[in-house]
Amino acid sequence: MNLDSLARPRISILSAVYNEAQHIAEMIKTVQAQDLLDWEILFVDDGSTDDTVKLIKKHAAQDPRVRLISHGSKLGKVKAFNTALEASLGDVIVLLAGDDRLPQGSLVSRATSNTKPVRGSGLTE
């Protein structure tokens, strides 16, 4: 699989994380196991004090579709998700928590649904 040849990702997966070191590797693994390859996952660290950032950086070094936006301070979930949304490139947006798992086939289903992707102005509290 040559990831460098992938064009702009069809799906952007946004994840605001805080102290998710015990879950993050499994979450990333479920995304990487998807049949659809043209995705990106954007992590916004919301001031984690554990190894969350270290683990995300490790995965990002191995897979260019994994991206980290680290602020080192507490933004709150809404601002963290909106930060990821601003940096995203995909037409379809998926929100995924750091301790979530993405079921097999989920991205294909979202990418081929009959609904038009809508990029709004972000989340509000």
N, C-alpha and C positions, 0 to 999 in steps of 0.2 A: 504494500500500500504506500503510494507516494503522496504524502499529505501536502507537499509543496505545490503540487499541481492542482490542488483544489481551489476553485474560484471562491468568491465571496460566499460565506456559509448561508445556507437556506434557513437554518434554525439557530437562534441564539438562546442559550440556556443561561439564566441569570440566577446566581446563588449568593445571598447575603449570609455570611457565616460568622459565628462567634463561638470559640472554643469547641470546635467540631473534630478535633484530632482523632478521636476514637471512631469516627464514622466516615471521614472524608474519602479515604482510599476506596472503600466499598462503593460509595456514591459515584465517584469518578469511574470506577470499573463498570458499573451498570450503564453509564453513558457510553463508554468506549465499546461496549458489547453490542451496541445498536447496529442494525443492518444499514441504516442511513449513515453516510460518512460526512456529509457536508453540514457540520454543526460546529459551533464554538461554545465553550462554557466559560463564563466570566464570573470570577469570584470577587466579591468585595468583602475584605476582612473588616469586621466591625469591632476592632480593638481586642482581638483574641490574646489571651495570656498563656495559652498552651502551645503545642507544636503545629497548630492548624496552618499557619503561613509556611512553615518549613516544608510540610507535606505537600501543599499545593505547589510550591516552587519546584519540588522534586518531580511531580507529575508534569508540570509545565515544561521542564527541561527535556522531558521525554516525548511530549506530544504538543506541537505548536497550537493545537486547537484549544488547549487549556490555558487560560489567561488569568492573571491575578492583578487586582487593583487593591493595593493595601494602603489604608490610611493610618493605621496604628492608633486611631482614636475612635471612640464610640460615636457612631453617626445615628444609630437607630435603624431598624429594618427598612422603613420606607425610604429614607435618604440613601441607604446602601443599595437597595434595589434600583432606585432612580439613577444612581451613579453608574451602575452596570448597564442600565437601559441606554444611557447617553453614549456609552462606549461600544454598544453592540452594533453588529453589522448585518445580522440576519433579518429576513422579512417576517419570520414567525418567532414569537417570543414565548419561552417556556420558563416559568418560575419553579425552582427546585431548591428545597432546603438542604442544608449540609448533611442531615441525617436521613434524607429520603433515598429511595431506590427507584430507578426508572424501569418500568416493566419492558420486557423484550417487545419490540415492534412499536413502541410508543411514538418514536420520532417519525417513522414511516407513516403511521396513522395521522399524525398532526400535519405532516408535510403534504399529504394527499387528500386532506379533508376538503369538502366542497365550500367551506367558509373562506372568505378572503381574509388574509392576514391584515391586521390593523395595528399600526404603530401609533399609539396615543402619546399624550404628553407626560405620562408617568403615573405613578401611584400617588394617592393622597391619604393623609391620616384621617 
